[in-house]
Each structure stands twice: as C-alpha cells, then as structure tokens.
Amino acid sequence: MYKVNDNYLKLPGSYLFSTIGKKVNAYAAAHPDSRIIRLGIGDVTQPLAPAIIKALHSAVDEMGDAATFRGYAPDLGYEFLRNAIADNDYKARGCEISADEIFISDGAKCDSGNIQEIFSLDNRIAVCDPVYPVYVDTNVMAGRTGVYDPQKEIWSNVIYMPCTQENDFVPCLPKETPDIIYLCFPNNPTGSAITKEQLQEWVDYANRVGAVIIYDAAYEAYISQEDIPHSIYECQGARTCAIELRSFSKNAGFTGVRLGFTVIPKELKAGDVSLHSLWARRHGTKYNGAPYIVQRAGEAVYSEEGKAQLREQVAYYMKNAAYIYQGLKDAGYTVSGGVNAPYIWLKAPRGMSSWEFFDYLLENANVVGTPGSGFGPSGETYFRLTAFGSYENTVEAVERIKAL
Ligand SMILES: Cc1ncc(COP(=O)(O)O)c(C=O)c1O
C-alpha cells in the first residue's frame, strides 16, 4: 500500500488566497449587484508592453520556420537572455555576476519553493514574520519545520523574525542561529525596503555564522529611493553567502507569461560543495526550461524601448500606491509601504483583527484586500492592499474606504 508524504498533512488550513477567493465568491453570489474591487492578490492588470508583444510575435514566427525553429532550451537558459540580465541587472549596478551564474526559470515562486531541495533537512530556516507563505510551506512539505502550534500559528523548528512598526518592518538579526535565511526586499506583504547598510549587516552576519541567504528581489523594479539596494550583490561579501531570486512578473507583467531567474555565485560553497553545481544538477534533472518565445520576450525587457515602456508601467502602479497611501493616511489610518513597493500595509482600525477588517471592508466598501495574519502571526491586525489595480478602481476603492 502506498503512502503519501505526510508532511503535506501538517499544512494548516487552505492557501490564503483560496480562502479569500471563497469568501469573495460567497459574498458576490449573495450580493449580485455589488461591484467588488479587488486589491487583494498581487497580480498585475496592465497589458504587456508593445516591445514585449513585438518580441513574442517575432519569436512565434521563428518557431514556424524550420530554419529558425528551437526545441529544448539550454539547461541554464538562452545566452542572449542571461547576457542581457548580467549586463543590465548586475554589471550596470556594479555587481560582479556573470551570465553562467544565472539560471533562467519560469518564475520566482517555483524557484523560491524548490531551492530548499538542495539543502539538508537538518537545516533550520529563519523567515520574516509576516512572510510570503511559499518559503515556509515548501519547507513544511519537505519536513524541515517541526511541529505546528495552532494557537501561536508557528512551527517549532522555524526561527521567526518579527517585522513590526517598531523595527520599521525590517527584521533584527535573530537570537538563535539559522542555517538558511529567507529575506525578501522590497517586501511582500509589508511593502517595506531595506537600506544597503542594513542589508550589508545581514551579509556580514551570514558569512560570520555560515548561513545562506535566499534573497527574493521580485519587487526590485519598484525601488524609488537611492539608498535601497536593487540586488544583494551590491553588498560586499554576498557572493559567498547569497542566492538571489528574480521574477519578470512584477516589473514586466509576466504573471501569466512566466519567467524568472535565480543567481548562484560560483563562490557560494558548503564546505567544498558548490551550490551552483547542485542547482545546475537539479535544474538539468527536473526542469526543461522556460519557452524560447518567453525568453525572447524577457530579452525585450532589457531593450531601450522595453525599458522605457516598463518604467511607465511601474510608474502607473506606483501612482496607485501613492494614492492609496495618501488617501488612507488622510482618513486617519496608520499606513506604511507604497514607496519602494506596490504594497500598502495598514493597521486595521478600532482594534479589529485582520480577518474582521477583511469582512468589514468587503461588506461595507466592497473592497477586497489581504488579511495580514495570513502572512504570519506578526501580521495580525494588519492588512495589505496592492497597487496593481487600474487607476480608476484604485481611486474608487480609496474613496469608498474614506467614506466609511
Ligand atoms: C515575494 C514574492 N516572490 C515571488 C513571487 C512569485 O513570482 P513569480 O510570478 O515569478 O512566480 C511573488 C508573487 O507574488 C512574491 O510576492
């Protein structure tokens, strides 16, 4: 008789966004005339930029001609894309990352979930609290997190690093020593950013204690302030302690197109074992590459035309972010984020819990956000709104909230 991986059975409840989806669907079914505005899930709404559409069309044409048809992609991804990434995302920012340290994938969710596979089950992970749920849940599935305490909503073998108003939503170095540290900046869900000086402290710490940092920079394109690093490799010593994850979802609207990459410097070693070679082996064995046409679209992100169009797209969302931030502040809410990230993090008013505020907002303003408690215990009483809606919907949602 076969057995299942019973680590899956330890996962509490359903995935946050399925719960939200069910609640919203039930409300919509009961109130068919309501016009619900969704500022909950972090999905983009603007269409792909013209430079990307052009690249997609031209790659599709290549696939229809025997002379230019492509089959399986090279294991790490096409060189044209890895070179564009190395030049634009790294060399241009003074980071020493070469094209052969970049692994192209179909997005940062898979990479952030899969990367734990190359580490022993004995490792202790540290995560921000609140946190993007994928980091914790994939470690639960692997059997690395110990026992769940449903009262406290924490795992016995996970080090939680609270991100609160007191520390400006940037974690302090943990008291217990972790082996694997997940950091995500600009942050989902809090919208906070880390300065280069603060990140350098983390890099120094990881090198000192022999930990690896998994740095998720999916929202890098939203950075607007000077002292905020776009990559962890802007910090001295990051090549010996950090893996970086990137996505094309938020900077270029590829949430449905699917493209991302992971950077593993060759110096990153556990003893004499190179993490680069482990990930190369994993990638080669379990993954057959992002589609050629999508990698060509990714290349267009770095063309002059593409860059200009995407700057506008990011600016569009950030205009929404500024509108939400200011509107809620004017209405008396305690708000943060929204400056280097497309997320606004607000405190639920009048002592409401995150889910109470979710229901209140859904029922009274027909606006959907995300309860902060869904991202971890320190998210309780907080609430996340995203700037990824249309400007018109964003304005209307804010006006409805202000009128409550
Ligand atoms: C922090 C973070 N990492 C990764 C992802 C997923 O990115 P992708 O669409 O590339 O899988 C998200 C998506 O919301 C995210 O918030």
The ligand as an SDF file (V2000), in Angstrom:
LIG
                    3D

 16 16  0  0  0  0  0  0  0  0999 V2000
    7.9090   37.7570   -2.7630 C   0  0  0  0  0  0  0  0  0  0  0  0
    7.4480   37.0570   -3.9800 C   0  0  0  0  0  0  0  0  0  0  0  0
    8.2590   36.1950   -4.5800 N   0  0  0  0  0  0  0  0  0  0  0  0
    7.8750   35.5350   -5.6810 C   0  0  0  0  0  0  0  0  0  0  0  0
    6.6230   35.7290   -6.2210 C   0  0  0  0  0  0  0  0  0  0  0  0
    6.2010   34.9430   -7.4150 C   0  0  0  0  0  0  0  0  0  0  0  0
    6.7850   35.3860   -8.5490 O   0  0  0  0  0  0  0  0  0  0  0  0
    6.5620   34.6470   -9.9310 P   0  0  0  0  0  0  0  0  0  0  0  0
    5.3280   35.1860  -10.5410 O   0  0  0  0  0  0  0  0  0  0  0  0
    7.8070   34.9670  -10.6870 O   0  0  0  0  0  0  0  0  0  0  0  0
    6.4550   33.1830   -9.6670 O   0  0  0  0  0  0  0  0  0  0  0  0
    5.7510   36.6150   -5.6310 C   0  0  0  0  0  0  0  0  0  0  0  0
    4.4060   36.7940   -6.2010 C   0  0  0  0  0  0  0  0  0  0  0  0
    3.5300   37.3950   -5.7140 O   0  0  0  0  0  0  0  0  0  0  0  0
    6.1710   37.2960   -4.4860 C   0  0  0  0  0  0  0  0  0  0  0  0
    5.3620   38.1470   -3.8680 O   0  0  0  0  0  0  0  0  0  0  0  0
  1  2  1  0
  2  3  1  0
  2 15  2  0
  3  4  2  0
  4  5  1  0
  5  6  1  0
  5 12  2  0
  6  7  1  0
  7  8  1  0
  8  9  2  0
  8 10  1  0
  8 11  1  0
 12 13  1  0
 12 15  1  0
 13 14  2  0
 15 16  1  0
M  END
$$$$
